[in-house]
Structures are given as structure tokens and as C-alpha cells.
Amino acid sequence: MHVMESKPIKLHKTLVSAVTETLKTIFSGGVYADKAVEQALKQNSRFGSRDRRFIAENVYGMVRWWRLINEATELKHRNDHFMLFGTWLLIKGEALPDWKEFSSINADGVNEKIKELKKVRKIGESIPDWLDEMGSNELGESWEKELHELNKEAQVVLRVNTLKTGPDELQVLLRKSGIETKKDVTYPDALILVKRQHLQSLKEYEKGLFEIQDASSQLIAPYMELLQGMQVIDACAGAGGKSLHIAAMMKNKGSIISMDIEERKLTELQRRADRAGAKIIKTKKVNPQVISQLKGSADRLLLDVPCSGLGVLRRNPDAKWKLSAEFIEEVKRTQQEIISNYSQMLKPGGILIYATCSILPGENNEQVKLFLEKNKGFEFIEERSIMPSEGYDGFYMAKLIKTNVNLKD
């Protein structure tokens, strides 16, 4: 088991209370962990950076290991978030402070229980039964290794905005602001943070010199075989990280239509595009009429479809408690509908990229295979799976070419 690596901090009840209140917001209030942490830090703005880090790291740590924490906690204490925090300290190998709140915890007994529970994969790696079964069925022997990797803390990766600067220049600028980064030769536009730090308030960020984007996600735009002047559609664009990368790779020459079903995401995308100087991006809310209008128009079509998000559990550990087997079946139907309907926007000879941030074959190559069986006007070129054990997010991408006008068109 891997837990966070932070320097010991003297425990203060106000900090522990901030952690436990945030956990209630996540598990009882249904708020996503990142939003709940953001709210907690706003409410406790008087805290210094070290205290804020303590809150964020312990909330994410407890969310990540929630099942193990609950099962290791004595039954009578399981509804008490403060007592659950006591178990969390023991899981991390730390001594309980001499507080009356922790006086009824039998530390030796809990430690013994933790040792036994870690022998059971689904409890030791802290995931629901159904997910362990599904992962094991779909990934076989590699599931255990990937699951273990998904319980590690995600690295923070920047994508250098090459419309405005280069990796070497940005590295120097960030160093002057006290931010140390390192490079990874596989990802030419990436800088990896040596130590987690808050970046959005930096002038380099405000000037659009970089975006926060995982290294695996940065592989998509280069995979698309882009040329300047192309017509590109990013049809499930969300807040637009990949659209921005595409614009940079095309050096602002050509056109990108970034689409999503949610207006608020497109508003955020436009704001980011303005900051990045990505002038060739236009946003459109996706609907059947727009799809029909854009029929046969795209040289490149990116479908980064909704998915389970199992490849990004490091980043969003609360997802494993919010997901269900039924949801994954539903999302697979949505994926097939999207690839079948949206693919008509591609012109003959154009390339379609199907992508997910899942590691399950059922959402990945099996979806591509099903689409190709039903759509004879497309041919498979290649695919790539990036697993969490490679160091970054789990990701899948497949490349298809439209050989002629689809029989359905």
C-alpha cells in the first residue's frame, strides 16, 4: 500500500475538524472531492500553505482509502469521522496524539486488523466488490498491478503553450517563481512538478503560458497527424484542454470547432482559449442539427467520449465510490451512440480518433470493434493503451480512417 508522502505535521484539532467536515460534505452531501476541498480552503482562508496542504492531502488520502479505513475502524466508531481519522493515522503508521477524542481507540487491535485486511485485495486496495470483479474479469492478471498504481498520488503535469513560449523558457520563468519542474523526453511539451504547488495564481498561468494537463492526455493531439490549415472537430471537448493543444500544434492555422453538450464548459473553454491565444477555436453546443450541418466537413474528428474515468482514479479517488456497474453499462451505450452519430461529421479520407480515460477494454477496443462491425465505411489504423503503471493517467486512443461515404449516410 502506498500512502501520501508528506512531512509530519503537529496535529491541531481545528485542522482535523476541517478534514472531517470536508469528508462529510463528500460522502453525505454528494459533493465531488475537488469541489469540497476547494470550499474547505475558502472557508479556512486564514490557514497558511502548510495547513492547507495538510487538509487537502488528508482529505484525498482518506477518500482514497475509505473502505480500508471503515473496515479497520471498530464498529462502534464507524459513524464518527473524527474516529475514522484516528484509524487513518494508524494506517499511515503514525502514533495517535494523546487526545481524549482518541482515548477509546484500541490502537493495537486496529493495527492488527489493518494488517489482516490488507491481505484481501478489494479491501487492501480500497475499492468496491463490483469494481474488483469487473477489473479482474477485463484485465486479468494485470488488474492488481494497475489498481495498486491507481492508489498512488497523481503527479502534476503542465503542458507548455507553444503558441507563447517553449519548455526551456517556461522552466526558467517558473524557477524564478520558486517552482521546480523536470522534463520527460516522451512528452516534449510537458513539465512535471517536482513538488505539488498551487499554480493558478501565477502570472505565467494568467498569461496563458501553460495549462495543467496530464502527460497521457498530451499524447492525443500528436496522435491525430495534424497539419496546418486542417478543419478539426473536437466533438466532446469539455473545458477544452485537448482543443488548446491542437491549436498550438497547428500554430493557429486552420479551424477547430470545439463542441460539448454543456454550455458552461464551452464558456470556460472560450475563456481558456482567449488566455492561451488559441484564435482558431470556435465553440458550438452539440445537437443533431449541428451534427447534420457539419456532415462530411472534418479532416480530423476527435471523440474523447464520456467514460468511467477509471484511468484517472489517482486524480479523482472519490469516483470509485460514486460509480456503479450499471453506470458503466449505460456509459458504454452512450459511447456507441456518440461514435455512430458523430462520425458522419468526418469527410472521406479523414481520420477519427476515439479516446477514453478508462483502462477497461469494454469501453475501449471492444467499442471500436463494435463500431467497425456496423460501419463498413471505416477502417482501423492503430490503437494505443496507456496504463497507470507507465506513470501517468490511464488512457486509450484508437485511430480510424473514413474510406468512403458511410453506407448509413
C-alpha positions as CSV (number, residue, x, y, z in Angstrom):
1,M,0.0,0.0,0.0
2,H,1.2,3.5,-0.9
3,V,0.1,6.5,1.2
4,M,1.0,10.1,0.7
5,E,4.4,11.3,1.4
6,S,4.2,14.4,3.5
7,K,6.4,15.7,6.3
8,P,5.0,15.1,9.7
9,I,2.9,18.0,11.0
10,K,1.9,18.7,14.5
11,L,-1.8,17.8,14.7
12,H,-4.2,20.5,15.5
13,K,-7.9,19.8,16.2
14,T,-9.0,22.7,14.0
15,L,-7.2,21.1,11.1
16,V,-8.5,17.6,11.8
17,S,-12.1,19.1,12.1
18,A,-11.7,20.8,8.7
19,V,-10.7,17.4,7.2
20,T,-13.6,15.5,8.9
21,E,-16.2,18.2,7.9
22,T,-15.0,18.0,4.3
23,L,-15.4,14.2,4.3
24,K,-19.0,14.6,5.4
25,T,-19.6,17.0,2.5
26,I,-18.2,14.4,0.1
27,F,-19.8,11.2,1.5
28,S,-23.1,12.6,2.9
29,G,-23.5,15.7,0.7
30,G,-22.5,14.0,-2.6
31,V,-20.1,16.8,-3.4
32,Y,-17.0,15.9,-5.6
33,A,-13.8,15.8,-3.6
34,D,-12.0,18.6,-5.6
35,K,-15.0,21.0,-5.0
36,A,-15.3,20.0,-1.4
37,V,-11.6,20.7,-0.8
38,E,-11.9,24.0,-2.6
39,Q,-14.8,25.0,-0.4
40,A,-13.0,24.0,2.8
41,L,-9.9,26.0,1.9
42,K,-12.1,29.1,1.1
43,Q,-13.8,28.8,4.4
44,N,-10.5,28.5,6.2
45,S,-8.6,31.2,4.3
46,R,-6.7,32.2,7.4
47,F,-4.7,28.9,7.3
48,G,-1.2,29.0,6.0
49,S,0.0,27.0,3.0
50,R,1.2,24.1,5.1
51,D,-2.1,23.8,6.9
52,R,-4.0,24.0,3.6
53,R,-1.8,21.2,2.2
54,F,-2.5,19.1,5.3
55,I,-6.3,19.5,4.7
56,A,-6.1,18.7,1.0
57,E,-3.7,15.7,1.4
58,N,-5.6,14.1,4.2
59,V,-9.0,14.5,2.6
60,Y,-7.7,12.9,-0.6
61,G,-5.9,10.3,1.3
62,M,-8.9,9.3,3.3
63,V,-11.2,9.3,0.3
64,R,-8.7,7.0,-1.5
65,W,-8.5,4.5,1.4
66,W,-12.1,5.0,2.6
67,R,-13.1,1.3,2.6
68,L,-9.9,0.2,4.4
69,I,-10.4,2.9,7.0
70,N,-14.0,2.0,7.6
71,E,-13.4,-1.8,7.8
72,A,-10.4,-1.3,10.1
73,T,-12.4,1.0,12.5
74,E,-14.1,-0.6,15.4
75,L,-17.8,-1.0,14.6
76,K,-19.0,1.4,17.4
77,H,-16.9,4.2,15.9
78,R,-17.7,3.9,12.2
79,N,-20.1,6.8,12.0
80,D,-17.7,9.2,13.8
81,H,-15.5,10.9,11.2
82,F,-13.1,12.0,13.9
83,M,-12.6,8.4,15.0
84,L,-12.1,7.4,11.3
85,F,-9.4,10.0,11.2
86,G,-7.7,8.1,14.1
87,T,-7.7,4.9,12.1
88,W,-6.3,6.8,9.1
89,L,-3.4,7.9,11.3
90,L,-2.7,4.3,12.3
91,I,-2.9,3.2,8.6
92,K,-0.2,5.8,7.8
93,G,1.9,4.4,10.6
94,E,1.6,7.4,12.8
95,A,1.0,7.5,16.5
96,L,-2.3,8.7,17.9
97,P,-2.0,12.0,19.8
98,D,-2.9,12.0,23.4
99,W,-6.4,13.4,22.9
100,K,-9.5,12.4,24.8
101,E,-11.3,12.0,21.5
102,F,-9.0,9.1,20.6
103,S,-8.9,7.6,24.1
104,S,-11.4,4.8,23.3
105,I,-9.4,3.6,20.2
106,N,-7.6,0.3,20.8
107,A,-4.6,1.1,18.6
108,D,-3.0,-2.4,18.9
109,G,-6.3,-4.0,17.9
110,V,-6.8,-1.7,15.0
111,N,-3.2,-2.1,13.8
112,E,-3.7,-5.9,13.9
113,K,-6.9,-5.6,11.9
114,I,-5.3,-3.4,9.3
115,K,-2.5,-6.0,8.8
116,E,-5.2,-8.7,8.1
117,L,-7.4,-6.6,5.9
118,K,-4.5,-5.6,3.6
119,K,-4.3,-9.3,2.6
120,V,-7.7,-9.0,0.9
121,R,-7.2,-7.1,-2.4
122,K,-10.5,-5.3,-2.6
123,I,-10.2,-4.1,1.0
124,G,-6.4,-3.6,1.0
125,E,-6.6,-1.5,-2.2
126,S,-9.9,0.0,-1.0
127,I,-12.4,-0.5,-3.9
128,P,-16.0,-1.8,-4.1
129,D,-16.5,-5.5,-4.7
130,W,-18.1,-5.0,-8.1
131,L,-15.2,-2.9,-9.4
132,D,-12.6,-5.5,-8.3
133,E,-14.6,-8.2,-10.1
134,M,-15.0,-6.1,-13.2
135,G,-11.4,-5.1,-13.3
136,S,-10.2,-8.7,-12.8
137,N,-12.6,-10.0,-15.5
138,E,-11.5,-7.4,-18.1
139,L,-7.7,-7.1,-17.3
140,G,-6.9,-10.4,-15.8
141,E,-3.5,-10.6,-14.1
142,S,-2.5,-7.0,-14.8
143,W,-5.5,-5.7,-12.8
144,E,-3.7,-6.0,-9.5
145,K,-0.7,-4.0,-10.7
146,E,-2.8,-1.3,-12.3
147,L,-5.1,-1.0,-9.3
148,H,-2.1,-0.6,-7.0
149,E,-0.7,2.2,-9.2
150,L,-4.1,4.0,-9.2
151,N,-3.9,4.3,-5.5
152,K,-0.7,6.5,-5.7
153,E,-0.9,10.2,-5.8
154,A,-1.1,11.7,-9.3
155,Q,1.8,13.8,-10.5
156,V,1.1,17.4,-11.5
157,V,1.9,17.9,-15.2
158,L,1.9,21.1,-17.1
159,R,1.6,21.5,-20.9
160,V,3.7,24.3,-22.2
161,N,1.7,26.5,-24.5
162,T,4.0,26.6,-27.6
163,L,1.9,29.5,-29.1
164,K,3.5,31.7,-26.4
165,T,6.7,30.1,-25.1
166,G,8.9,27.0,-25.1
167,P,9.6,24.3,-22.4
168,D,13.1,25.7,-21.6
169,E,12.0,29.3,-21.3
170,L,9.0,28.4,-19.1
171,Q,11.2,26.2,-16.9
172,V,13.4,29.2,-16.2
173,L,10.5,31.5,-15.5
174,L,8.9,29.0,-13.1
175,R,12.1,28.5,-11.3
176,K,12.3,32.3,-10.7
177,S,8.8,32.0,-9.1
178,G,10.1,29.1,-6.8
179,I,8.5,26.3,-8.9
180,E,10.9,23.4,-9.8
181,T,10.0,21.2,-12.7
182,K,11.5,18.3,-14.6
183,K,11.2,17.0,-18.2
184,D,10.2,13.7,-19.6
185,V,11.6,13.1,-23.1
186,T,8.5,11.2,-24.2
187,Y,6.3,14.3,-23.7
188,P,8.0,17.2,-25.5
189,D,5.5,19.9,-24.3
190,A,5.3,18.7,-20.7
191,L,6.9,19.9,-17.5
192,I,6.4,17.8,-14.3
193,L,6.2,19.5,-11.0
194,V,8.9,18.3,-8.5
195,K,6.6,19.3,-5.6
196,R,2.9,19.9,-5.5
197,Q,2.1,23.6,-5.5
198,H,-0.8,25.9,-6.3
199,L,-0.3,27.3,-9.8
200,Q,-3.4,29.2,-10.9
201,S,-2.4,32.4,-9.2
202,L,1.0,32.5,-11.0
203,K,1.4,35.3,-13.6
204,E,2.8,32.7,-16.0
205,Y,-0.6,30.9,-15.8
206,E,-2.6,34.1,-16.1
207,K,-0.6,35.0,-19.2
208,G,-1.6,31.6,-20.8
209,L,2.0,30.2,-20.9
210,F,0.9,26.8,-19.7
211,E,-2.1,24.6,-18.9
212,I,-2.4,21.8,-16.3
213,Q,-2.8,18.7,-18.4
214,D,-1.7,15.1,-17.6
215,A,1.0,13.7,-19.8
216,S,-1.2,10.9,-21.2
217,S,-3.8,13.4,-22.3
218,Q,-0.9,15.3,-24.1
219,L,-0.4,12.3,-26.4
220,I,-3.8,12.8,-28.1
221,A,-3.0,15.9,-30.3
222,P,0.3,14.5,-31.7
223,Y,-1.6,11.2,-32.4
224,M,-4.0,13.0,-34.7
225,E,-1.5,13.6,-37.5
226,L,-2.4,17.3,-37.7
227,L,-1.4,19.6,-40.5
228,Q,-1.7,23.4,-40.5
229,G,-4.9,24.5,-42.3
230,M,-6.9,21.5,-41.4
231,Q,-10.6,21.6,-40.3
232,V,-10.7,19.8,-36.9
233,I,-13.7,19.0,-34.8
234,D,-13.2,18.2,-31.1
235,A,-16.8,16.9,-30.5
236,C,-16.6,16.1,-26.8
237,A,-14.4,18.9,-25.8
238,G,-15.4,19.6,-22.2
239,A,-13.4,22.6,-21.0
240,G,-11.0,22.2,-23.9
241,G,-7.6,21.0,-22.8
242,K,-7.1,19.0,-26.0
243,S,-8.6,21.7,-28.3
244,L,-6.0,24.1,-26.9
245,H,-3.2,21.6,-27.6
246,I,-4.5,21.0,-31.1
247,A,-4.5,24.8,-31.8
248,A,-0.9,25.0,-30.6
249,M,0.2,22.1,-32.8
250,M,-1.5,23.7,-35.8
251,K,0.2,27.0,-35.0
252,N,-3.2,28.8,-35.1
253,K,-3.6,27.9,-38.8
254,G,-6.8,26.2,-39.8
255,S,-10.0,25.8,-37.8
256,I,-11.2,24.0,-34.7
257,I,-14.8,23.5,-33.8
258,S,-15.0,22.6,-30.1
259,M,-18.3,21.0,-29.1
260,D,-20.0,19.9,-25.9
261,I,-23.5,19.3,-24.6
262,E,-22.9,21.7,-21.7
263,E,-22.9,25.4,-22.3
264,R,-20.9,26.2,-19.1
265,K,-18.0,24.0,-20.3
266,L,-17.9,25.8,-23.6
267,T,-17.9,29.2,-21.8
268,E,-14.9,28.0,-19.8
269,L,-13.2,26.7,-23.0
270,Q,-13.6,30.1,-24.7
271,R,-12.1,31.8,-21.7
272,R,-9.1,29.4,-21.7
273,A,-8.7,29.8,-25.5
274,D,-8.6,33.6,-25.1
275,R,-6.0,33.3,-22.4
276,A,-3.9,30.9,-24.5
277,G,-4.1,32.9,-27.7
278,A,-5.8,30.0,-29.5
279,K,-7.5,32.1,-32.1
280,I,-8.7,29.3,-34.4
281,I,-11.2,27.8,-31.8
282,K,-14.9,28.3,-32.2
283,T,-17.3,26.7,-29.8
284,K,-20.7,25.1,-30.6
285,K,-23.2,23.4,-28.4
286,V,-23.7,19.9,-29.9
287,N,-27.1,18.8,-31.1
288,P,-28.5,16.8,-34.0
289,Q,-28.9,19.9,-36.2
290,V,-25.3,21.0,-35.8
291,I,-24.1,17.4,-36.5
292,S,-26.1,17.5,-39.7
293,Q,-24.8,20.9,-40.7
294,L,-21.2,19.7,-40.2
295,K,-21.7,16.4,-42.1
296,G,-18.6,15.5,-44.1
297,S,-16.6,18.6,-43.1
298,A,-13.8,17.5,-40.8
299,D,-10.3,16.4,-41.7
300,R,-9.9,15.2,-38.2
301,L,-12.6,14.3,-35.7
302,L,-11.7,13.8,-32.0
303,L,-14.2,11.8,-29.9
304,D,-12.9,11.9,-26.3
305,V,-16.1,10.2,-25.1
306,P,-17.7,10.1,-21.7
307,C,-16.3,7.1,-19.8
308,S,-16.0,5.6,-16.3
309,G,-12.8,7.6,-15.7
310,L,-11.1,4.5,-14.2
311,G,-7.8,5.6,-15.7
312,V,-7.8,8.8,-13.6
313,L,-8.7,7.4,-10.2
314,R,-5.4,8.8,-8.9
315,R,-6.7,12.2,-9.6
316,N,-10.4,11.6,-8.7
317,P,-10.4,8.9,-6.0
318,D,-14.0,9.6,-5.0
319,A,-15.1,8.4,-8.4
320,K,-14.8,4.8,-7.3
321,W,-17.4,5.4,-4.6
322,K,-19.8,7.2,-7.0
323,L,-19.5,4.8,-9.9
324,S,-21.6,1.6,-10.4
325,A,-21.6,-1.3,-12.7
326,E,-25.0,-0.1,-14.1
327,F,-23.5,3.4,-14.8
328,I,-20.6,1.8,-16.8
329,E,-23.1,-0.2,-18.9
330,E,-25.0,3.0,-19.5
331,V,-21.9,4.9,-20.5
332,K,-20.9,2.2,-22.9
333,R,-24.3,2.7,-24.7
334,T,-23.6,6.4,-24.8
335,Q,-20.1,5.8,-26.2
336,Q,-21.5,3.7,-29.1
337,E,-24.2,6.3,-29.8
338,I,-21.6,9.1,-30.0
339,I,-19.2,7.3,-32.3
340,S,-22.1,6.1,-34.6
341,N,-23.8,9.6,-34.8
342,Y,-20.8,12.0,-34.7
343,S,-18.7,10.0,-37.2
344,Q,-20.8,11.5,-40.0
345,M,-19.0,14.8,-39.5
346,L,-15.8,13.3,-40.9
347,K,-15.0,13.7,-44.6
348,P,-13.9,10.7,-46.7
349,G,-10.2,10.2,-46.1
350,G,-10.5,12.0,-42.8
351,I,-9.2,10.4,-39.5
352,L,-11.3,9.7,-36.4
353,I,-9.7,9.4,-33.0
354,Y,-11.7,7.6,-30.4
355,A,-10.4,8.2,-26.9
356,T,-11.2,7.5,-23.2
357,C,-9.6,7.9,-19.8
358,S,-10.6,4.3,-19.0
359,I,-8.4,1.2,-18.8
360,L,-11.3,-1.2,-19.4
361,P,-11.3,-3.0,-22.8
362,G,-15.1,-2.9,-22.7
363,E,-15.0,0.9,-23.0
364,N,-12.0,0.9,-25.4
365,N,-11.0,-1.6,-28.1
366,E,-14.3,-3.5,-27.8
367,Q,-16.3,-0.3,-28.6
368,V,-14.1,0.4,-31.6
369,K,-14.5,-3.2,-32.8
370,L,-18.3,-3.0,-32.4
371,F,-18.4,0.3,-34.4
372,L,-16.3,-1.1,-37.2
373,E,-18.6,-4.2,-37.5
374,K,-21.6,-1.9,-38.0
375,N,-19.9,0.8,-40.1
376,K,-18.2,-0.6,-43.2
377,G,-17.0,2.8,-44.5
378,F,-14.3,3.0,-41.8
379,E,-11.1,1.1,-41.4
380,F,-8.9,0.6,-38.3
381,I,-5.4,2.1,-38.4
382,E,-4.0,1.6,-34.9
383,E,-4.6,1.9,-31.2
384,R,-2.7,2.7,-28.1
385,S,-3.4,1.9,-24.4
386,I,-1.5,3.8,-21.7
387,M,-1.7,2.1,-18.4
388,P,-1.3,3.8,-15.0
389,S,1.8,1.7,-14.3
390,E,3.5,3.8,-17.0
391,G,3.5,6.6,-14.5
392,Y,0.6,8.9,-15.7
393,D,-3.1,8.6,-16.2
394,G,-4.6,5.5,-17.8
395,F,-5.8,6.4,-21.3
396,Y,-6.9,4.8,-24.6
397,M,-6.8,6.1,-28.1
398,A,-7.7,4.5,-31.5
399,K,-7.3,5.8,-35.0
400,L,-9.8,5.1,-37.8
401,I,-9.9,6.3,-41.3
402,K,-13.1,7.0,-43.3
403,T,-12.5,5.2,-46.5
404,N,-15.7,6.4,-48.3
405,V,-19.1,7.8,-47.6
406,N,-20.6,5.6,-44.9
407,L,-23.3,3.2,-46.0
408,K,-25.6,4.8,-43.4
409,D,-25.1,8.4,-44.9
